[in-house]
């Protein structure tokens, strides 16, 4: 018998996943749970307190929903369960406001990673240290996610793979595609290389100077991509008192403009120069 508090099935996505409508709030919800879709059809009710329901989430984009349905036919149910467990951690420990595409991207990545690692194929992650430094909370969650994957599939998940998982977690909470984060991280490495060449000094990755530098560069790129502007009341003094650092900051600004097709304001260049001045001082102290 249909009750007003019941969900109504809109679409059967698999034997264990259904799309339902919630008449009380006029929205659709994806339900996960063993056997929820088995033998069912559109229009049938499912009680909101059905004990089989293990997870509920909304997916409003029709393309994402179709991709999710297609994915369900291609990957193991255990991968879906692992991915949704990780997504629950993200919502509980970081933010409930996440990009719904993570429900597609994360299980797809995990499935491919498990296949690669089971076959002895490990991909080198050239940004591993930078990912750890820039996204520490995401990396901690990725480490726990890797342990869950290891326990489920009896494989070893190397640190390089943990870095890739952290990128997906960051993408979910920032709404920034993984490819864009990788592009920005690669640009940050190019900026660091430019700084090191100018200073003729290799900055140790484990040092506080390195962490400060990549963190500042990250926030510069994020502000530029979001169209945010900042005022630098010390700009004129920076230009006159820190000419070498300012000149290097201008070169970094030109590199950013070239790579991201954005204009880097003078105020932003000035702040980069102020951070770079610390490194100029470090070089001076070392060589005296």
N, C-alpha and C positions, 0 to 999 in steps of 0.2 A: 504494500500500500504506500502511495506517495504522500510524504509529509512536507509541510511548508519549509521545514528546516533542512530538508534533504538537498544534496546536490543533484543536478540533472546532467547525465552524460551527453556531451556534445560530440565527442570523437573518441574512438578507441585508438590509442597510439601503439599499444602492444598489450600482451596478456597482463603485464604488470604496471602499465601506465595509461591513464585516461585523462582527457581534457573534459572538465565539467563546468557547468555554469552555476553560479551561486545567486539564486533569485533574490536573496535578501539585500545584496549590495550591487546587483546587476553587473557582475564581472565574471571572467572565466579563470579557472585555476587548474594547474596541472597537479594530479595526484599520483604518487608512487606507492606501490605496495603489492605484495605477492598476490596474484590472481585477481586484481581489481578489474582487469579488462576481459578476463576469460569468460566466454559465453555471454557477454553483455552486448548491448546494442544502443545506438543513440536514442536518447529519450528516457532510458531507464534511470531510476533513482539510485543514489548511493548516500547512505546516512553520513552526516558529518562526523559522527562519533564511531564510524566503522573501525574496528580494531585493526583491520588490515592496512589502514592508511599509515604509511611511515614518513612521508614527506609531502608538503604542499608548497607550491610556488606559482607565481604569476609569470606568464610569458605573453606580452602584449603584441609583439611584432610577429606578423603572420609568417614572414620569411624565416625568422628564427625558429618558430614553432614547427614549420615544415622541415627545416634542417634537423631539428631535434628528433622528429618522428623518423626521418630517414636514418639518423644515427642509431636509433634503437634497433634497427634491423641488421646493423653491421657490427655491433660490438657486444662484448659480454655484459650480462646483467650486473655482474660483480663490479665492473668498471664504472657503470652508472652509479651504483651504490657508494663506491669509494668517492667518486667525484662529488656526489651530493653531500656526503659526510664532510668533505673538505669545505664545500660551499657553506655548510652550516657553521663551521668554525669561523670562516671569514665574517659571516653575518653576526655571529655572537661576539667575536673578539675585535673586529675592526669597524665594520659599519653594515647595517642592514640594507643600505642603499647601494646595490651593486648592479653592474651591467648584466642584463639577463642573458647575453650571449655566452657568458661563462658556463651556462648549462650545456652548451654545445661544444665550446672550445676546449674546456678542461677534460671531459671524458675522451674527446677525440685525441688530445695530446697524450693522455695517460695510456690509451690503447696502443698508440704507435710506439710510445716509449717502452712499454712492457714487451712489445714484439721485438724491438731493437735490442733491448738488454738481454732478453731470453736467447737471442741469436748471437750475443757477444759483440754487438755493434754499439760502441759508445761514441757520442759526438762531443768534441771538445767545445767548451764554453769559454770564448775569449773574454767575456765580460764578468766572469765569476766574482772576482774581488770587488768590482764596482757595484754589482748587484747587491752583494752583502752589505756594502757600505751605504748605498743609496736607499735601499729598501729593507732595513733590518727586521721590521715586524713581519713583512711578507716572507722573508727568508726563514724566520723561525717557524712560521706556519708551514712553509714548504718542507722543512726538515721533518716535522711531524707527519706531513702528508707522505713523504718518502718512506717513513717507517711503516705506515699503514699499507702502502703498496708492497713493501718488502714482505710483510707478514702474510698478505693475501696471496701473493704469487710466488713466494719463496725465491726471490731474486735480490740482488744487491743493487741499490740505487746510488750511483756515485754522486759526488758533490756537484759535478757539472750539471747533472740532471736536476738536482735540487734548485740550482740557479734558474733553469728554464721554468720549473714549477712556480718559483717566486715571481717571475715575469707575468705569468698568467694570473696569479693572485693580484699583482699590482694592476694589471689591466682591468680586472673586475672592479676594484675599488676606485680607480682613477678615471674609468671610462676612456682610457687611452689605449688604442690597439697595441698589441704586443710588438708588431712591426715598427710602429712609431717609437716605442720605448727603446727598441734595439737601435734604431736610427739615431736617436738622441744620445744613447750611451756610446755609440761609435764616434759620434761627433765630439763628445766630451773627451774621449781618448785622443782624438786628433788635436783638440785644444791643449791637452796636457803635453802632447809631443811638441807642439809649437812652443809652449812655455819652457820645456826642458832644453830645447835646442837654443832658444834665446839666452837662457841662463847658463848653458853648458853644464847642466847639473841634472842627474837622474834622481827624481824625488821618490824615495822609498814608499812602496804602496802601503806598508804597515804603519807609516808615520801619520801623525796628526795633521801635518801640512797637506798630505795627499787627500785625506778624508775631507778636510775643510775645503780644498780646492774643487774636488768633484761635486761636493754638496752645493757649493755656491754656483758652479756652472749649471748644475741641474735646475736650480731655482731660477736662474737667468733664462734658460730655455723654456721653462714652464710659463714664466711671466710673458715672454715674447709670444708664445703660441696662444696664450689666453688673451692677448691684447691688453695686458695690464701694464700700467706705467707707474714709475716711482720717481720722486723728486730727490735730487742730490744737492742739498744746500752747500756742500763743500766742493762742488765741481770745479769752480775757478781756482781754488786753492790746490786741488789735486793736479790740475793741468800745470800750474806754475811750480809746485813743490815736488811733484813726483813725475817728471817728464818721461823717464825711461819706462816706468810702469804704465803710464797712460798710453805711450806709443805702442807697447805690447798689447794693451787692452783694445786699442783701435784695430790692430791686426786680427785679434780674436773676433771682434765685432764683424769685421769684413768676412771672415771665414763663416761665421754664423749666418750672415746675410746670404752668402753664396749657397750654403747647404740647405737652408730652410726657407729661402726667399722671403725674409722678413727684414724690416728696418730696425736696426739696433739704436735706440736713442742715446744721446750723449750722456744722460744721467746714468744709464745702465753701464756704459763704458767706464764712467768715473768710479762706480762701485767695484767693477772688476779690477780697476787699477789699484784701488785701496787694498783689496785682498792680495793682489799680486805683489804689492810693496813688501808684504811680510816675507815673501820668497826672495826678493831682492836683498832684504836685510839678512836672511839666512845665508845666502851666498857670500855676502860681505863678511859675516862673522866667521864662516868656514875658512875663508881665504886670508883673513888677517892673522 
